[in-house]
């Protein structure tokens, strides 16, 4: 079965007008070809953002490096807090959302996978849906990263993609530094339960549209449903059933925010044929029915 996600994929040409105030100064910062690459200071981004960003996907990778304060973001089905000297990565195609009320400074980098691949820096676990997206640097290494980001900002600001050879070199160095600091689950001495829970969440992101039963995921992982339930609950504090319910609602929320489709069609797109059951499930997870997200006041205050 084709498992193409119903969550829309944003190019900057659609994302920026949707979530940012129209401002020539912002267009100057983006420098002409934001679908391929751009880099901003986080504080400049917040000045132009006119509200929270609901669950969306992007065609490009995003990277947020924090130099002061902290930033909260939901990536996939997990919540992350990035603090000073942290790099938070959103792989292309991954669902993410955030609010603009955090107090922080740093850099926001947006790079298309093709450009990163051309820089010789495209094959990293942290740029997959199952990698660990939060990377912490020591003080010395964070200094190197900040220099690279500042050089990217300067080169792009002066010449845009006309500085492509320089941009590629700095990107390769930046992502190689990130790979050196990266701690994947297997390298961190994780328990068997943690590895199993991680694999379950990876499968969930791939199959949520058509696999809604714990037993189906247990079969894919070659364990019993009971064993999967115990492992996931012990590691995450939530049962696999709760993860499945929340994943379905997350997919649906994006469609409710970004389209005018009837609720019944949204339900069908996330694999639920019974619209009444979908509305009950949505209310159980979110505390309100899906129709609430269609009210202008609610959409503006997400």
C-alpha positions in Angstrom: 0.0 0.0 0.0 1.2 3.5 -0.8 1.9 5.3 2.5 2.4 8.8 1.3 1.7 11.2 4.2 -1.2 13.5 3.9 0.7 16.3 5.8 1.5 19.0 3.2 5.1 19.6 2.3 6.0 23.3 2.5 8.4 25.1 0.2 9.5 28.5 1.6 7.4 30.1 -1.1 4.3 28.8 0.7 5.6 28.5 4.2 6.9 32.1 4.6 3.7 34.0 3.4 1.6 31.7 5.6 3.5 32.1 8.9 5.5 35.3 8.5 4.5 38.9 8.3 5.1 40.4 4.8 8.2 42.5 5.1 10.9 43.5 2.5 13.5 43.2 5.2 12.7 39.5 5.6 13.0 38.9 1.8 16.4 40.6 1.9 17.5 38.3 4.7 16.3 35.2 2.7 18.3 36.5 -0.3 16.3 35.3 -3.3 16.3 31.4 -3.3 15.1 30.2 0.1 13.8 26.9 -1.3 17.5 25.9 -1.7 19.1 27.6 1.3 18.8 30.3 3.8 20.3 31.2 7.2 18.9 33.7 9.7 19.6 34.8 13.3 16.8 33.3 15.4 16.0 36.7 16.8 15.5 38.1 13.3 13.1 35.2 12.5 11.0 35.8 15.6 10.5 39.5 14.7 8.8 38.5 11.5 6.8 35.4 12.8 3.2 36.4 13.3 2.0 33.4 15.4 2.6 29.8 16.3 3.5 27.3 13.6 1.1 24.3 13.6 2.2 20.8 12.6 3.8 21.1 9.1 6.4 19.3 7.0 9.1 20.9 4.9 10.9 19.8 1.7 14.2 20.9 3.3 16.2 20.1 6.4 16.2 22.7 9.2 18.8 23.2 12.0 18.4 25.5 15.0 21.6 26.3 17.0 21.0 28.1 20.4 23.5 30.6 21.7 21.4 31.8 24.7 18.0 30.9 26.2 16.1 27.9 25.2 13.8 26.8 22.4 10.9 24.3 22.5 9.9 22.3 19.5 7.8 19.3 18.7 9.4 17.1 16.1 7.5 14.0 15.0 5.8 12.7 18.1 8.3 14.0 20.7 8.9 17.3 22.4 12.4 18.8 22.7 14.0 21.7 24.5 17.2 23.1 23.0 19.5 25.1 25.3 22.8 26.9 24.8 25.2 25.0 22.6 22.5 22.6 21.4 21.7 21.9 17.7 18.2 20.8 17.0 17.5 19.3 13.6 14.3 18.7 11.7 14.9 16.3 8.8 13.1 17.0 5.5 9.6 15.5 5.5 9.4 15.3 9.3 6.4 16.9 11.1 7.3 19.8 13.4 5.6 22.7 15.2 6.7 25.4 17.5 5.5 28.6 19.3 7.2 32.0 19.0 7.2 32.9 22.7 10.5 31.3 23.7 13.3 33.7 24.6 16.5 32.8 22.8 19.2 33.7 20.3 21.0 31.7 17.8 20.9 30.6 14.1 18.2 29.0 12.0 19.5 27.1 8.9 17.4 25.8 6.1 19.0 23.6 3.4 17.6 21.4 0.7 18.8 17.8 0.8 20.1 18.0 -2.8 22.4 20.9 -1.9 23.6 19.1 1.2 24.3 16.0 -0.8 26.2 18.1 -3.3 28.3 19.4 -0.4 29.2 15.7 0.4 27.3 15.9 3.6 24.0 14.1 3.0 24.2 10.8 4.7 23.7 11.3 8.5 21.5 9.4 10.9 20.3 12.6 12.5 18.8 13.7 9.2 16.5 10.7 9.1 13.1 10.3 10.8 14.5 7.8 13.3 17.7 9.7 14.3 18.1 11.6 17.5 17.5 15.3 16.5 19.0 17.0 19.5 22.8 17.3 19.6 24.8 18.9 22.4 28.3 20.4 21.8 31.0 21.0 24.4 32.1 24.6 24.9 35.1 24.4 22.5 33.2 22.5 19.8 30.2 24.9 20.1 32.7 27.7 19.4 33.7 26.1 16.2 30.1 25.6 15.2 29.2 29.2 15.9 32.1 30.3 13.7 30.9 28.1 10.8 27.4 29.5 11.2 28.6 33.0 11.2 30.6 32.4 8.1 27.6 30.9 6.4 25.5 33.9 7.4 28.1 36.3 6.1 28.8 34.6 2.8 25.1 34.1 2.1 24.3 37.7 3.1 26.9 39.0 0.7 26.4 36.9 -2.3 23.4 34.5 -1.8 23.9 31.3 -3.8 26.6 33.0 -5.7 28.8 31.9 -2.8 27.8 28.3 -3.3 31.4 26.8 -3.2 31.9 28.5 0.1 28.5 27.5 1.4 29.1 23.9 0.5 32.4 23.8 2.2 31.0 25.4 5.4 28.0 23.1 5.4 30.2 20.0 5.0 32.3 21.1 8.0 29.2 22.0 10.1 27.4 18.7 9.6 30.6 16.7 10.0 31.0 18.5 13.4 27.5 17.5 14.2 28.1 13.9 13.2 31.2 13.8 15.5 29.2 15.0 18.5 26.1 12.9 17.7 25.1 10.1 20.1 22.8 7.6 18.4 20.7 5.3 20.5 23.0 2.3 20.0 26.1 4.2 21.0 24.6 5.5 24.2 24.4 2.1 25.8 20.6 2.0 25.5 18.6 -0.9 27.0 16.9 -3.5 24.8 13.6 -1.8 25.8 14.8 1.6 24.6 16.0 0.2 21.3 12.6 -1.5 20.8 10.7 1.6 21.7 12.8 3.7 19.3 12.1 1.1 16.5 8.4 1.3 17.3 8.3 5.0 16.9 10.3 4.8 13.6 7.7 2.4 12.2 4.9 4.5 13.5 6.1 7.5 11.5 6.2 5.3 8.4 2.9 3.4 8.7 0.5 5.4 10.7 -2.0 5.9 7.9 -2.8 2.2 7.6 -1.5 0.4 10.7 -3.6 1.3 13.8 -3.2 -1.8 16.0 -0.5 -2.6 18.4 -0.4 -6.2 17.1 0.5 -5.0 13.6 3.6 -3.2 14.9 4.5 -6.1 17.2 4.5 -8.4 14.1 6.8 -6.0 12.2 9.2 -6.0 15.2 9.0 -9.8 15.7 7.8 -9.5 19.4 4.5 -10.1 21.1 2.1 -7.3 21.7 2.5 -7.7 25.4 6.3 -7.4 25.2 6.0 -4.3 23.0 3.5 -2.7 25.3 5.7 -3.2 28.4 8.9 -2.0 26.6 7.3 1.2 25.1 5.5 2.0 28.4 8.6 1.5 30.5 10.7 3.8 28.3 8.3 6.5 27.2 5.6 6.4 30.0 2.9 6.0 27.3 1.5 2.8 25.9 1.8 1.9 22.2 -2.0 2.5 21.9 -1.6 6.1 23.2 1.3 6.7 20.7 -0.9 5.4 17.8 -3.8 7.6 18.9 -1.6 10.7 19.2 0.1 10.1 15.9 -3.2 9.8 14.1 -4.4 13.1 15.7 -1.1 14.8 14.8 -1.5 13.9 11.2 -5.1 15.1 11.2 -4.3 18.4 12.9 -2.1 19.4 10.1 -4.8 18.8 7.5 -7.3 20.7 9.6 -5.0 23.7 9.9 -3.8 23.7 6.3 -6.9 22.7 4.2 -10.6 23.3 4.1 -11.4 19.6 3.7 -14.5 18.3 5.6 -13.7 16.5 8.9 -14.9 13.2 7.4 -12.3 13.5 4.5 -9.6 14.3 7.0 -10.5 11.2 8.9 -10.4 9.1 5.7 -7.0 10.5 4.8 -5.5 9.4 8.1 -7.0 5.9 7.6 -10.2 6.2 9.8 -13.4 5.4 7.8 -15.8 6.2 10.7 -15.9 10.0 11.1 -17.8 9.7 14.4 -15.1 7.5 15.8 -12.5 10.0 14.5 -14.2 12.9 16.3 -14.3 10.9 19.6 -10.7 10.0 19.3 -9.7 13.5 18.5 -11.6 14.8 21.5 -10.0 12.2 23.7 -6.5 13.3 22.7 -7.0 17.0 22.3 -9.8 17.8 24.7 -12.0 19.3 22.0 -13.6 18.1 18.7 -11.8 18.6 15.4 -14.3 21.2 14.3 -12.9 23.6 16.9 -9.7 24.0 14.7 -11.8 25.4 11.9 -12.8 28.5 14.0 -10.6 31.5 13.1 -9.9 32.4 16.8 -8.7 28.9 17.6 -6.4 28.8 14.5 -4.8 32.1 15.4 -4.1 31.0 18.9 -2.6 27.6 18.2 
